[in-house]
Amino acid sequence: MRVIPRALLPTVLIGLAFVHARCQSQLRPWVPPQDVKAKIVSEATFVRTGLGEYVEGYLAEYESEFETKTVFMVLELPCYRLGDRLIVTGRLTDDSVRLPPRDRTEGRIPVFVVDRAVPNIPTAPVIPALK
Amino acid sequence: MKIRRALGPLTVALLAGFLAACRSGPVDAWGSRARTMLLTSGPAEISLSSSRVPGYWAQQVEDGQEFFLYTRARSFEKGSRVRVEGPFGFVTASVYLEDKGLYMRYYRLHVLVVWRMAGDDGPSDRGSAPREEANHARHP
């Protein structure tokens, strides 16, 4: 009778420790990166996010589900310019930044961490010749 | 008993040797021999653990291996041949490759910490390389 509780107690304690750690954890489930075609709409800015991180990046706009979304694109090297169009691979985080109100961007702007970015240089469509 | 006593130190020595082999990287990485590099960029920056690291992109003349030379020197120009000394290591950094306009957050590359850097008068561009010497980063 005493053997079973003695064997179960460590397991229960470990289980409780895991549950507690999971509740306290800031970790979020892994989100796959997404590709977006974005346009930079601000100069490089150094800001403090809602979660207290200091990051550098740009305000950028992209279209998703027929809506124009504004995000704060985080790049560790601010190498682009206002107006550049990029194909960006990255992911939205739970973090956000608050910037001085602009014409369309007010309130909290979600943070988008960039893994990869290349210039989006549109190519001319191939139009078949008239017969 | 005698065999066990004889095998003990041998096993310990073998294990020590094995551990040392596992821990160390390529021997060359810690050598500070001089290398001849061709600078493939002007003064540039990469980001290592959220810290900006100044330097140059370069290609080792011997084998075309790409390096980032960590140095505060800014006087060399793209296309210069230089002779550099210092240790190097393999890192993952955020980089911007200017020729492609490409930004990468996780880019694996060799970073060489420059102890000494001087223009190299190679046979092909004798007289055109700068003679300035950048001698710093004594304690990387």
Interface residues (C-beta under 8 A of the other chain):
Chain A: L75 E76 L77 C79 Y80 V113 V114 D115 R116 A117 V118 P119
Chain B: E45 I46 S47 S50 R52 S94 V95 Y96 E98 K100 G101 L102 Y103 M104 R105 Y106
